[in-house]
Amino acid sequence: PPPPPPPPPFPGAPPPPPMPGGGGPPPPPPPPGMPGAPGPPPPPGMPGFGGFSGPAARKGAKASTKMRGIFWTKVSNNMLTKSFWGSYMEAGDLELDYELLEAWFAAAAVEKKKKREKKAVATLLDTKRAQNVGIFISGFRMTMNELANSVRVLPPTEGSLTVEYASAIRKLAPSTEEVNAYDKYKGDKAQLASEDQFLMKLMQVPRLNDRLDIVIWATEFPLRYEELAPIVNKCYDLFYQLLQSGRFEKVLTFALSIGNYVNSDTGRSGAHGVKIGTLSKLADVKSQAQKGTSLLDFLVYTLANQKSQKKLLKFDDDLSSMDPTGEQPSTKSLKAEVEILSKDLVRATRRIQILREKVAEDDDDQADDIFFVELENMVNQYDERLAELRDVMSDVDLAFKQVALKYAEAPGKASEEFLGELASFVTLFRQAREKFLTKKKERKKERKKERDAPAVGDSADSTAKNPFGKPGKGGPRRSKSVNNPFGSATAPPRESALGVKSAASTGDAVAPLNDAPAPLCEADESTQGGAPTPSAASSTQLSAGGAAPKPTTAKSNIQREQRSQSLKPSRAAPGAVAAPLVGIPPRSSTMAVSSRGPPTREGFLTKKSGGKSKFEQMAGVHWDKRWFELSETGYLHYFKKQGGKNAGTVLLKGAPCTVDREDRSIFRIQTADRCYVIKGVSTEEAAEWVADIGYYN
């Protein structure tokens, strides 16, 4: 019986294949929308489906040869119809003179270069070795005979090799294996590479390697000795200075006293000595009342404030062999380097003797005799020097042990560690000292400015009515008010910038450490011939709140006579001009100049300048504000800022100074090579400058 029919297919499944040998109608198509049905046709215009895809490429004549092309950008298809190009699409390319176009713009024919076959050059060297030798011989300009002669003389003799040249040849000299390889080579040696030829020529120089070693040693050994010997000697000098410096010891005692006082309420008080390494901590303890002031600043202030101790400020002069900014020497390293030099000299002596014996077997050359005589003299010379250097090194070891014992350091402490701590303290002390001296200089300028400034209400006859003088006694009497730091003892003591009472009674006063109220000025800067200057009187009067000065008393006269000889004022002679009191204007500027000697002046002025840069010269002339100082030596210095670096100097001798006719605040100084145009704040100020400058020209 026939087989049963297949089961009906599932929806969407393909129909089963027909049975073998069977036929029958094809299966019906699936209903619309069922899985397996073909998708809808694409919309018109899409490429590949018979729609619009843009115009076909324009057909035109084709060049018969390769042309020099143009790298241009085609207009896109969707923009063609919108542009003017669309109207020329059907016309096609125009007729041209194609033969001429090809003749002019045909691409150049490229000829294929035949590669030259490099002939293989025989060499016995590896690639890297041959490359190094080739680099050297490219700059080698010496014949083998010249090389053989140069290794027979010592530098710096003319014709000798430099240490760089000798070292390079020594590195490139053929090794024992290379010498054996060249000796056993059976081929044509003339056909070997140039690098091999050079090495074979070096092999012909007798005893080349031994001679090069001696030449290099004879060049480097003196340099090594000259570098080491000064360090050893300087190290010995430094240790000797540390053992002998009394000023450094005194500074340490002051530092100890300050530290014990600030540690009085701690367990660290009552110390009898401190380690050198802890001295730098003085710079770490800052004051709360005086901003920027440390205990190290106070140490400098204390030394400067005591007249008998001012010399301690320069204790580092006793340690002149120390370089605080450099690397500190190590006694162990120095001793090892001395021993290395001694051993190198012994080894070199042996090599020289061996080379001399080998040369004697070869020939008897006079040049070699001179060569060995010079070597022998050199060895003997440095043998004596090294013996002396070893003795100095022994003294250095002994001196450092004594230094460590003196400053209570551990026996095994390294010298570079101890000297490093000492150098740190010396550096910080120098900075604190420079800071103090700078403040002192600024204070000095302020006092000078106050002294030169005229008092309010200046008049020519102001001293004629001195309320504290007696009329008819040969002029006004010199005032000895309580504001004079060297006057009556009834004046209340002033507090210094660090809270220390002023040393006015001893005359040992210094400048403040910062911008706080200053201690009393030094007597030699605030007095003229023993009398207080106007600036000293005015500044002290203002600090006292502007109180009226008191008349001079007999008691104050007696106390003033008891001052030190350097500070004792002389009594004003009858008819002499007395120093003006506070509130009483000084005499005219002419009298002030004659009483003080050559005039000095300082202040801000504006100077006419054309500029130094190209930009300033294009911008034209302008005025620069400058700080001017008129010195007693007849020079006018100017600075970009007060206390800054000197920007220029004018020699006033023979340089006339005139006032501008149109603007009386402008004056000119005409020197031999330049005219300086300067402007004051007012005509009065300009007139004062002109009067003082005129004194010198």
Secondary structure, 3 states (H helix, E strand, C coil): CCCCCCCCCCCCCCCCCCCCCCCCCCCCCCCCCCCCCCCCCCCCCCCCCCCCCCCCCCCCCCCCCCECCCCCCCCCHHHHCCCHHHHHCCCCCCCCCHHHHHHHHECCCCCCCCCCCCCCCECCCCHHHHHHHHHHHCCCCCCHHHHHHHCCCCCCCCCCCCHHHHHHHHHHCCCHHHHHHHHHCCCCHHHECHHHHHHHHHHCCCCHHHHHHHHHHHHHHHHHHHHHHHHHHHHHHHHHHHHHCHHHHHHHHHHHHHHHHHCCCCCCCCCCCCCHHHHHHHHCCECCCCCCCEHHHHHHHHHHHCHHHHHHHHHHHHHCCCCCCCCCCCHHHHHHHHHHHHHHHHHHHHHHHHHHHHHHHHCCCHHHHHHHHHHHHHHHHHHHHHHHHHHHHHHHHHHHHHHHHHCCCCCCCCHHHHHHHHHHHHHHHHHHHHHHHHHHHHHHHHHHHHHHCCCCCCCCCHHHHCCCCCCCCCCCCCCCCCCCCCCCCCCCCCECCCCCECCCCCCCCCCCCCCCCCCCCCHHHHEECCEECHHHHHHHHHHCCCCCCCCCCHHHHHHHHCCCHHHCCCCCCCCCCCCCCCCCCCCCHHHHHHHHCCCCEEEEEEEEECCCCHHHHHHCCEEEEEEEEECCCCEEEEECCCCCCEEEEEECCCCCEEECCCCCCEEEEECCCCEEEEECCCHHHHHHHHHHHHCCC
